Amino acid sequence: HRAAMLWLLPTLLASATAAHGGTVVPVAAGRGVLEAVLARPLPPNAVLQLAAGVHEIVSPLRLNNSHSGITVQGPPRGIGSAVISAGSELPPASWKPGPDGVWSAILPSSALPAPGTAMPRQLWVSPTTAAVGSLAASRRVRARHPNLYDTETGSVLEQFPYMYWASPMEPCHVTSHCLSNCNSVGCNKTLCESCTSNNRHGLRYNVSTDGPFFQSLADAGSPAIDHLEAVVYHGWTTSRHFVSGLHPDADEPSLLFSNPSDRPIGFWSGRSSEGGQRFYVENAEALLDSPGEFFIRDSGQVLYKPLPGEVVGGALAVSGWVPRLQRALVIEGARNLNFKRVTMSFTDWDCGGPNHTLACDMQSTNFQDFAAIELADVESIGFDQVNCTHHGATALWVHSGTDVRYSNGTMSDLGTGAVRVAGTANSAMPMGNVSGVAVTDSTFASGGWVFSSGTAVLVQEGAVKVSVEHCEIREFSYTAISLGWSWSYAPQRSGGHNIRKNHIHHLGFPRREVGDAMACIYTLGQNNGTVVDGNLCHDVRAYMSGGYGLSQDQGSENIVFTNNVCLRTTGSPHNTHYGVNLTYSNNIFWGGYTDSWYPTLPGRVAPGGVRTSPSADTSCNDPDYPGKCPDQITFTQNLIGQWRNSTAGLFEGDFDDSGTNGVLRFDFARNFYWSDLETMDLQTANVFGGNSRVPPYKQLTWANWRALHNGTQDAASVLGTRHPFASDDWASNYNVSLAPDSPALSVGFQPIDTSNVGPRYSN
């Protein structure tokens, strides 16, 4: 069969040429070949036909206006894969066994970095029988403590392991307002700046539990602990630090960093907002003690402790892959480019600047200033069946331009996120406005391996008319889709987005790392004309607080949410911080507080169905943004259910404030409510409205809730005695069809078809 396909290859290429109208330019696999072809003049509308195999690039591919009109494509399906690799192979013969079960290999000269720059930061291992760039190449872990793998079996530990810091470097006797801006009126600037700087550059560890470990590191000394890094968890971010000092003999032993966190460690009160006070350390030879770990010496020697079953030589021998470049493809100023049936693999990550003094910490990893593929000032760029796998940063970043299409592809094993649109990071690429980006029929899986707060699809200020439709997003540590980048009601150029028919699931799996703002679909600030429709969201698992289905953060504005199904979340399936003109219609929200580690206070209701946490200022007369209340939310024809957790209410948050000037903050009508608790009587239970965030945690009965706002709240809504779906297995198979006599039909609810969510391709 394969011989027949090879025999047909000239015919297939001729057909492709005729269809495209350009000249086919064959490109053989090998090192530097593709770069050489792109460096010479090409015929108009040329079709670069990549041969099956590895196309190793020496430097990032850079395409500009002179390349406009070309197509870069791999071989037809069934013949093989064309892999554009920004990495170097460590072939089986390069590995040598050593003491304590540690293998070693020498980096090839092509993989050695320039003097004064870091060694490669990642390693992938694949069986010799696996195709390069395939999912069979597996990421390995930099030597770390606590270990990620079981030291005996080599299996990944069930719970992600951490240490827990004891306290910030010094107590901060200033308000959080001052810590945000030490120049604010009424702040002690000297005290504030000292506290802020010290607490951003270090932490005090727990001597009783971790003192012996850090003493052993100090005893090992240089070079065994050179290049040591620390990863510190906060509420919705993680900060990565380069360790500058280890002081186990001090009165209060500490770990010091050369680069700061975004906010001071200990800035937020409560362990949940501080990420549980977790941290771990990595990237020191002294930590290399567990299967699956590696460390790369300054000499270029790779040390690797193999997993069980991996051997040197023979049929089970493995290849290693290390990245050499941070970028694989840069397109600037080009028009009408197309990429088809290629895989791009093996780029590295970096942060902290050349002297490791810059923060590697911000929401959605906004500090990151590069991606594997970057586009600026472009028009009509298409990626079809393009796979991006094994990358250290985000896979694709559209800085500026119009009409960019990514379809029928897969992005997987990512250090950060999958797709980023617009943004304000300090990138070397020209920044600007973006319009008309379409991401369709694709799968984004397994991200946040290096920066766990990386967002799968991050659409920031400066982007309009972005579509994310019929995609599957799974196994990221943080949010799947984030729209907007403006806090409070500050204006921003963002909106007109369409988020439709996506299947988003298992966020926080297999690594339960981040929390708080984590959600399937998260919005921030103005998003005028944005529609979120027909998405299926389930199994969202935060570390402590948070983990939502739909989450509308500060100042979210002018968005319509329809026909979404959200279930099994550690937080509420719906959450609104505060916003204006948010409309929720014909959605299903069920199963909040599922598998949550977040403790509830005595008498407090856990997040169940819908939630809000408005700002303290409930005035409709904010001088900066006149006429806007903290919440103006319409909630109609939704199905809202309470599962079998008796501590989870239907409502959680502050729903009992009607605003000022007669403006209603919440307008609920024609909704259907039910509880899976057999002992729950929704007519009399205190599970509605009220305020479950501030003592005395007042919740309301159905009658008292409906009496709010002159008796207009939840008009024509219905309480059910059980779920309204045709099948009792609806939460397992996501079939939310209704029986002909379903009581949900009485509120005008229209049936939702979840069978057509996710990608529409068969490969």
VEXKE-231817 format. One record per residue (C-alpha): z, y, x; residue in three letters. Coordinates in steps of 0.2 Angstrom, whole numbers, plus 5000, padded with zeros to 4 digits. Layout:
# VEXKE-231817
Z_Y_X_residuo
Z_Y_X_ala
...
END
This chain:
# VEXKE-231817
Z_Y_X_residuo
5000_5000_5000_his
5005_5012_5014_arg
4988_5008_5023_ala
4979_5012_5008_ala
4987_5029_5006_met
4983_5033_5024_leu
4965_5028_5021_trp
4965_5040_5006_leu
4973_5054_5016_leu
4956_5063_5020_pro
4951_5063_5002_thr
4968_5069_4996_leu
4967_5084_5008_leu
4949_5088_5003_ala
4955_5089_4985_ser
4969_5100_4990_ala
4957_5112_5000_thr
4945_5113_4986_ala
4959_5117_4973_ala
4966_5130_4984_his
4950_5137_4991_gly
4956_5138_5009_gly
4953_5130_5025_thr
4964_5115_5030_val
4973_5117_5047_val
4981_5101_5052_pro
4998_5102_5061_val
5004_5088_5071_ala
5023_5084_5071_ala
5031_5088_5087_gly
5041_5102_5096_arg
5035_5119_5095_gly
5018_5114_5087_val
5020_5123_5070_leu
5026_5139_5079_glu
5010_5139_5090_ala
4999_5137_5075_val
5007_5151_5066_leu
5006_5162_5081_ala
4987_5162_5082_arg
4975_5170_5069_pro
4972_5159_5054_leu
4958_5158_5041_pro
4960_5167_5025_pro
4971_5157_5013_asn
4973_5144_5026_ala
4982_5127_5021_val
4993_5122_5035_leu
4994_5103_5032_gln
5010_5096_5041_leu
5009_5078_5046_ala
5023_5067_5042_ala
5037_5067_5055_gly
5048_5080_5063_val
5042_5097_5066_his
5055_5104_5078_glu
5055_5123_5080_ile
5061_5131_5096_val
5065_5148_5087_ser
5065_5153_5069_pro
5048_5153_5060_leu
5044_5172_5057_arg
5030_5176_5044_leu
5024_5193_5040_asn
5010_5202_5031_asn
4997_5194_5043_ser
5002_5177_5036_his
4999_5183_5018_ser
4989_5170_5007_gly
4993_5154_5017_ile
5001_5138_5011_thr
5012_5127_5021_val
5013_5109_5014_gln
5018_5092_5018_gly
5009_5076_5015_pro
5006_5069_4998_pro
5020_5060_4990_arg
5022_5042_4996_gly
5014_5045_5013_ile
5030_5052_5022_gly
5040_5068_5024_ser
5037_5083_5034_ala
5054_5089_5041_val
5055_5107_5049_ile
5070_5104_5060_ser
5081_5118_5068_ala
5091_5105_5077_gly
5090_5093_5091_ser
5092_5074_5091_glu
5104_5064_5101_leu
5095_5047_5101_pro
5104_5031_5101_pro
5102_5028_5119_ala
5111_5044_5123_ser
5127_5038_5117_trp
5140_5030_5129_lys
5156_5022_5125_pro
5172_5028_5133_gly
5191_5027_5133_pro
5201_5027_5117_asp
5185_5022_5107_gly
5177_5039_5110_val
5158_5040_5112_trp
5150_5054_5123_ser
5132_5061_5124_ala
5125_5075_5133_ile
5116_5089_5123_leu
5097_5090_5128_pro
5092_5106_5137_ser
5084_5112_5121_ser
5100_5112_5112_ala
5110_5121_5125_leu
5115_5139_5119_pro
5112_5155_5129_ala
5126_5159_5141_pro
5141_5167_5133_gly
5137_5160_5115_thr
5145_5145_5106_ala
5140_5127_5107_met
5133_5119_5091_pro
5147_5119_5078_arg
5141_5104_5068_gln
5136_5086_5070_leu
5126_5074_5059_trp
5125_5055_5061_val
5112_5044_5054_ser
5106_5026_5056_pro
5091_5023_5066_thr
5082_5016_5051_thr
5085_5032_5041_ala
5072_5046_5039_ala
5077_5062_5048_val
5082_5075_5035_gly
5086_5062_5022_ser
5103_5061_5014_leu
5106_5047_5025_ala
5111_5059_5039_ala
5129_5062_5036_ser
5140_5077_5041_arg
5154_5073_5053_arg
5170_5083_5055_val
5176_5094_5069_arg
5192_5088_5077_ala
5206_5094_5066_arg
5224_5093_5060_his
5229_5087_5048_pro
5215_5073_5049_asn
5202_5072_5035_leu
5199_5054_5038_tyr
5212_5040_5038_asp
5215_5036_5056_thr
5215_5017_5053_glu
5201_5014_5040_thr
5190_5029_5043_gly
5189_5033_5024_ser
5191_5050_5018_val
5209_5054_5012_leu
5211_5055_4993_glu
5219_5072_4994_gln
5212_5085_5006_phe
5226_5087_5019_pro
5234_5104_5024_tyr
5249_5112_5033_met
5259_5125_5024_tyr
5263_5142_5032_trp
5281_5148_5031_ala
5279_5167_5030_ser
5268_5181_5034_pro
5271_5189_5052_met
5282_5202_5045_glu
5289_5207_5027_pro
5279_5221_5019_cys
5290_5233_5010_his
5276_5242_5002_val
5267_5240_4986_thr
5250_5230_4984_ser
5242_5246_4979_his
5246_5253_4996_cys
5241_5237_5005_leu
5224_5239_4997_ser
5223_5257_5004_asn
5236_5264_5016_cys
5229_5281_5014_asn
5234_5281_4995_ser
5246_5295_4989_val
5264_5290_4990_gly
5261_5277_5004_cys
5270_5275_5020_asn
5255_5275_5031_lys
5263_5270_5047_thr
5273_5255_5039_leu
5258_5250_5029_cys
5245_5249_5043_glu
5258_5240_5054_ser
5261_5227_5041_cys
5243_5226_5036_thr
5237_5223_5053_ser
5250_5210_5059_asn
5248_5200_5043_asn
5230_5199_5044_arg
5230_5193_5062_his
5243_5179_5061_gly
5256_5168_5052_leu
5272_5160_5054_arg
5271_5141_5053_tyr
5284_5129_5046_asn
5295_5124_5061_val
5303_5109_5052_ser
5287_5101_5047_thr
5274_5107_5060_asp
5285_5113_5075_gly
5282_5096_5085_pro
5263_5097_5082_phe
5261_5115_5088_phe
5273_5111_5103_gln
5262_5097_5108_ser
5247_5108_5107_leu
5255_5121_5118_ala
5260_5107_5130_asp
5242_5101_5131_ala
5236_5119_5136_gly
5219_5124_5142_ser
5206_5117_5141_pro
5212_5105_5128_ala
5216_5119_5115_ile
5202_5131_5120_asp
5191_5137_5105_his
5205_5132_5093_leu
5202_5139_5075_glu
5212_5140_5060_ala
5207_5140_5041_val
5219_5149_5029_val
5217_5147_5010_tyr
5220_5162_4999_his
5218_5163_4980_gly
5199_5163_4979_trp
5194_5164_4997_thr
5197_5155_5013_thr
5198_5165_5030_ser
5192_5157_5046_arg
5201_5163_5062_his
5199_5161_5080_phe
5216_5158_5088_val
5221_5170_5101_ser
5239_5165_5103_gly
5251_5150_5100_leu
5270_5154_5102_his
5281_5139_5098_pro
5296_5146_5108_asp
5298_5162_5099_ala
5312_5165_5087_asp
5300_5164_5073_glu
5285_5153_5080_pro
5268_5160_5076_ser
5250_5157_5076_leu
5240_5173_5081_leu
5221_5177_5077_phe
5209_5188_5086_ser
5200_5191_5069_asn
5208_5196_5053_pro
5208_5190_5036_ser
5201_5201_5022_asp
5218_5204_5014_arg
5235_5202_5023_pro
5242_5184_5022_ile
5256_5185_5009_gly
5247_5200_5000_phe
5248_5192_4983_trp
5265_5186_4976_ser
5266_5168_4971_gly
5259_5152_4979_arg
5245_5150_4968_ser
5237_5167_4972_ser
5240_5163_4990_glu
5231_5147_4989_gly
5247_5137_4990_gly
5250_5144_5007_gln
5239_5131_5015_arg
5230_5131_5032_phe
5223_5119_5045_tyr
5217_5120_5063_val
5201_5113_5070_glu
5189_5113_5085_asn
5201_5108_5100_ala
5198_5092_5111_glu
5217_5089_5109_ala
5214_5086_5090_leu
5201_5072_5093_leu
5211_5057_5086_asp
5203_5051_5070_ser
5186_5042_5066_pro
5173_5053_5060_gly
5178_5068_5071_glu
5169_5076_5085_phe
5171_5090_5098_phe
5158_5098_5110_ile
5164_5103_5127_arg
5158_5119_5136_asp
5148_5108_5147_ser
5137_5102_5133_gly
5146_5085_5132_gln
5148_5079_5114_val
5163_5068_5111_leu
5163_5058_5095_tyr
5175_5045_5088_lys
5164_5034_5077_pro
5167_5028_5060_leu
5170_5009_5057_pro
5154_5000_5058_gly
5145_5012_5069_glu
5140_5004_5086_val
5132_5009_5102_val
5115_5000_5104_gly
5107_4987_5093_gly
5101_4987_5075_ala
5116_4997_5069_leu
5115_5010_5082_ala
5115_5028_5076_val
5107_5045_5080_ser
5116_5061_5081_gly
5109_5078_5076_trp
5115_5095_5082_val
5109_5112_5076_pro
5101_5125_5088_arg
5097_5139_5077_leu
5106_5149_5063_gln
5089_5153_5054_arg
5074_5142_5052_ala
5062_5153_5042_leu
5061_5172_5041_val
5048_5180_5030_ile
5046_5199_5030_glu
5033_5209_5022_gly
5022_5195_5017_ala
5013_5192_5000_arg
5006_5176_4991_asn
5014_5163_5002_leu
5017_5145_4996_asn
5027_5131_5003_phe
5026_5113_4996_lys
5033_5096_5000_arg
5043_5100_5015_val
5061_5098_5021_thr
5070_5111_5031_met
5086_5104_5040_ser
5099_5107_5053_phe
5104_5125_5055_thr
5121_5131_5061_asp
5134_5144_5056_trp
5143_5158_5065_asp
5155_5172_5060_cys
5167_5184_5068_gly
5154_5194_5078_gly
5151_5192_5097_pro
5169_5195_5101_asn
5177_5186_5087_his
5185_5202_5080_thr
5177_5203_5063_leu
5184_5195_5047_ala
5177_5179_5041_cys
5184_5181_5024_asp
5178_5188_5007_met
5174_5183_4989_gln
5159_5171_4989_ser
5158_5172_5008_thr
5150_5189_5006_asn
5153_5193_5024_phe
5140_5180_5030_gln
5125_5190_5037_asp
5111_5176_5038_phe
5104_5161_5030_ala
5093_5146_5034_ala
5078_5154_5025_ile
5078_5173_5023_glu
5066_5184_5013_leu
5064_5203_5014_ala
5051_5215_5006_asp
5041_5200_4999_val
5030_5197_4984_glu
5024_5181_4976_ser
5033_5168_4987_ile
5033_5150_4980_gly
5044_5135_4986_phe
5039_5119_4977_asp
5047_5102_4981_gln
5055_5110_4996_val
5071_5102_5001_asn
5085_5111_5011_cys
5098_5099_5018_thr
5111_5099_5032_his
5114_5118_5034_his
5129_5128_5040_gly
5126_5144_5030_ala
5118_5147_5013_thr
5101_5139_5012_ala
5090_5153_5004_leu
5093_5172_5004_trp
5081_5184_4995_val
5086_5201_5002_his
5072_5211_4994_ser
5056_5209_4985_gly
5049_5202_4969_thr
5042_5186_4961_asp
5051_5173_4972_val
5050_5155_4964_arg
5060_5140_4970_tyr
5056_5124_4959_ser
5058_5105_4959_asn
5068_5105_4975_gly
5085_5099_4982_thr
5098_5109_4992_met
5112_5098_4999_ser
5125_5096_5012_asp
5128_5115_5014_leu
5141_5124_5024_gly
5141_5138_5011_thr
5130_5140_4996_gly
5112_5136_4990_ala
5104_5152_4984_val
5109_5171_4987_arg
5099_5185_4979_val
5102_5203_4985_ala
5119_5208_4992_gly
5126_5221_5004_thr
5132_5211_5019_ala
5128_5218_5036_asn
5112_5209_5038_ser
5098_5212_5051_ala
5086_5210_5037_met
5080_5225_5026_pro
5091_5227_5011_met
5084_5233_4994_gly
5081_5228_4976_asn
5076_5211_4970_val
5067_5207_4954_ser
5059_5192_4946_gly
5067_5177_4956_val
5065_5161_4947_ala
5075_5146_4951_val
5071_5131_4941_thr
5071_5112_4939_asp
5081_5109_4955_ser
5097_5101_4961_thr
5111_5109_4972_phe
5124_5097_4978_ala
5138_5096_4990_ser
5141_5114_4997_gly
5155_5124_5004_gly
5158_5112_5019_trp
5162_5125_5031_val
5166_5140_5020_phe
5174_5133_5004_ser
5172_5149_4994_ser
5154_5148_4996_gly
5145_5150_4979_thr
5130_5139_4974_ala
5120_5153_4967_val
5126_5170_4971_leu
5116_5185_4962_val
5123_5202_4968_gln
5121_5220_4965_glu
5103_5225_4967_gly
5096_5210_4958_ala
5087_5211_4941_val
5078_5198_4930_lys
5084_5182_4940_val
5082_5166_4931_ser
5092_5150_4934_val
5085_5137_4922_glu
5086_5118_4921_his
5095_5115_4937_cys
5109_5103_4941_glu
5124_5111_4952_ile
5138_5099_4957_arg
5151_5096_4971_glu
5154_5113_4977_phe
5172_5119_4981_ser
5170_5136_4972_tyr
5159_5144_4958_thr
5142_5137_4953_ala
5133_5153_4947_ile
5140_5171_4950_ser
5132_5186_4943_leu
5135_5204_4948_gly
5145_5213_4962_trp
5154_5228_4954_ser
5173_5229_4950_trp
5180_5238_4935_ser
5166_5248_4926_tyr
5157_5255_4941_ala
5139_5255_4938_pro
5128_5243_4947_gln
5109_5238_4947_arg
5111_5221_4940_ser
5106_5212_4924_gly
5092_5205_4913_gly
5096_5188_4920_his
5093_5172_4911_asn
5105_5157_4914_ile
5098_5143_4903_arg
5100_5124_4902_lys
5109_5120_4918_asn
5120_5105_4920_his
5135_5111_4931_ile
5148_5098_4934_his
5162_5092_4946_his
5166_5108_4955_leu
5181_5105_4966_gly
5175_5087_4969_phe
5177_5078_4981_pro
5187_5092_4989_arg
5200_5101_4979_arg
5201_5117_4989_glu
5199_5134_4980_val
5205_5141_4964_gly
5208_5156_4953_asp
5191_5164_4949_ala
5182_5148_4952_met
5170_5144_4937_ala
5154_5136_4931_cys
5147_5153_4927_ile
5156_5169_4933_tyr
5151_5187_4930_thr
5157_5203_4938_leu
5153_5221_4932_gly
5138_5227_4922_gln
5125_5214_4918_asn
5115_5223_4905_asn
5104_5211_4895_gly
5110_5195_4903_thr
5109_5179_4893_val
5119_5163_4896_val
5112_5150_4885_asp
5112_5131_4883_gly
5122_5126_4899_asn
5133_5111_4900_leu
5148_5113_4911_cys
5161_5100_4914_his
5174_5094_4926_asp
5180_5110_4935_val
5195_5107_4946_arg
5204_5121_4955_ala
5218_5118_4968_tyr
5231_5128_4957_met
5227_5142_4945_ser
5210_5145_4939_gly
5195_5133_4937_gly
5185_5139_4922_tyr
5169_5136_4912_gly
5164_5153_4908_leu
5173_5167_4917_ser
5170_5186_4915_gln
5179_5196_4928_asp
5183_5214_4929_gln
5172_5225_4919_gly
5159_5212_4914_ser
5148_5221_4902_glu
5133_5218_4890_asn
5131_5199_4891_ile
5127_5186_4877_val
5134_5168_4879_phe
5126_5156_4866_thr
5125_5137_4864_asn
5135_5133_4880_asn
5146_5117_4881_val
5162_5119_4892_cys
5175_5105_4894_leu
5188_5097_4905_arg
5193_5112_4916_thr
5209_5115_4925_thr
5210_5133_4918_gly
5203_5137_4901_ser
5185_5133_4897_pro
5183_5151_4893_his
5191_5165_4902_asn
5189_5184_4901_thr
5198_5196_4913_his
5192_5211_4904_tyr
5175_5218_4899_gly
5164_5227_4886_val
5151_5221_4874_asn
5153_5202_4878_leu
5147_5191_4864_thr
5151_5173_4862_tyr
5142_5163_4849_ser
5139_5145_4845_asn
5148_5138_4860_asn
5160_5123_4862_ile
5176_5125_4872_phe
5187_5110_4874_trp
5199_5102_4887_gly
5208_5116_4896_gly
5222_5112_4908_tyr
5214_5095_4912_thr
5221_5087_4928_asp
5229_5104_4933_ser
5242_5105_4947_trp
5247_5123_4941_tyr
5264_5123_4934_pro
5268_5132_4918_thr
5284_5142_4916_leu
5297_5137_4903_pro
5291_5142_4886_gly
5273_5147_4892_arg
5257_5140_4885_val
5245_5132_4897_ala
5227_5137_4897_pro
5218_5127_4883_gly
5203_5134_4874_gly
5200_5153_4876_val
5210_5165_4888_arg
5211_5183_4893_thr
5220_5193_4906_ser
5216_5211_4903_pro
5221_5225_4915_ser
5237_5235_4913_ala
5227_5250_4907_asp
5222_5247_4889_thr
5217_5265_4886_ser
5199_5268_4879_cys
5200_5285_4888_asn
5199_5280_4906_asp
5193_5296_4914_pro
5182_5287_4926_asp
5173_5277_4912_tyr
5176_5286_4896_pro
5174_5276_4880_gly
5177_5259_4887_lys
5192_5249_4882_cys
5197_5234_4894_pro
5191_5222_4881_asp
5177_5222_4867_gln
5174_5204_4864_ile
5165_5196_4849_thr
5169_5178_4846_phe
5159_5170_4832_thr
5154_5152_4826_gln
5162_5143_4841_asn
5170_5127_4841_leu
5187_5127_4850_ile
5197_5112_4853_gly
5214_5107_4860_gln
5215_5090_4869_trp
5230_5079_4870_arg
5240_5089_4882_asn
5254_5096_4872_ser
5257_5111_4884_thr
5240_5118_4882_ala
5237_5130_4868_gly
5221_5135_4859_leu
5224_5153_4866_phe
5231_5158_4882_glu
5233_5176_4888_gly
5235_5193_4879_asp
5227_5194_4862_phe
5239_5205_4852_asp
5233_5222_4858_asp
5221_5231_4847_ser
5217_5244_4859_gly
5217_5263_4855_thr
5207_5275_4844_asn
5205_5261_4831_gly
5193_5251_4843_val
5196_5232_4841_leu
5197_5223_4857_arg
5194_5206_4850_phe
5183_5202_4835_asp
5185_5183_4830_phe
5176_5176_4815_ala
5168_5160_4808_arg
5175_5149_4821_asn
5181_5131_4820_phe
5197_5125_4828_tyr
5204_5108_4830_trp
5217_5098_4840_ser
5217_5080_4847_asp
5236_5079_4846_leu
5240_5069_4830_glu
5256_5078_4829_thr
5249_5095_4829_met
5248_5105_4813_asp
5237_5120_4817_leu
5243_5129_4801_gln
5260_5130_4807_thr
5259_5129_4826_ala
5261_5144_4838_asn
5245_5141_4847_val
5235_5156_4842_phe
5233_5174_4849_gly
5248_5183_4855_gly
5254_5185_4873_asn
5257_5170_4884_ser
5256_5179_4900_arg
5272_5191_4899_val
5289_5185_4893_pro
5294_5181_4880_pro
5277_5172_4880_tyr
5274_5176_4861_lys
5261_5165_4853_gln
5256_5166_4835_leu
5254_5155_4820_thr
5237_5154_4811_trp
5243_5166_4797_ala
5250_5179_4809_asn
5235_5178_4820_trp
5223_5181_4805_arg
5234_5195_4799_ala
5230_5206_4815_leu
5219_5221_4814_his
5222_5223_4795_asn
5219_5205_4791_gly
5201_5204_4798_thr
5204_5192_4813_gln
5195_5176_4812_asp
5189_5179_4794_ala
5180_5164_4787_ala
5186_5152_4801_ser
5191_5134_4798_val
5205_5123_4805_leu
5200_5105_4807_gly
5211_5089_4807_thr
5200_5081_4821_arg
5185_5084_4831_his
5169_5089_4822_pro
5156_5078_4831_phe
5147_5063_4825_ala
5153_5052_4840_ser
5171_5049_4846_asp
5163_5047_4864_asp
5156_5065_4863_trp
5166_5071_4878_ala
5160_5056_4889_ser
5142_5056_4885_asn
5140_5075_4880_tyr
5132_5071_4864_asn
5138_5085_4853_val
5128_5081_4838_ser
5136_5084_4821_leu
5138_5072_4807_ala
5129_5078_4791_pro
5146_5082_4783_asp
5154_5090_4798_ser
5166_5104_4794_pro
5159_5114_4808_ala
5143_5117_4798_leu
5153_5127_4786_ser
5156_5141_4799_val
5137_5142_4802_gly
5138_5132_4819_phe
5120_5126_4824_gln
5119_5109_4833_pro
5117_5109_4852_ile
5105_5097_4861_asp
5112_5093_4878_thr
5099_5080_4882_ser
5087_5092_4890_asn
5099_5101_4902_val
5096_5100_4921_gly
5080_5097_4930_pro
5065_5091_4921_arg
5057_5081_4935_tyr
5057_5062_4938_ser
5058_5061_4957_asn
END
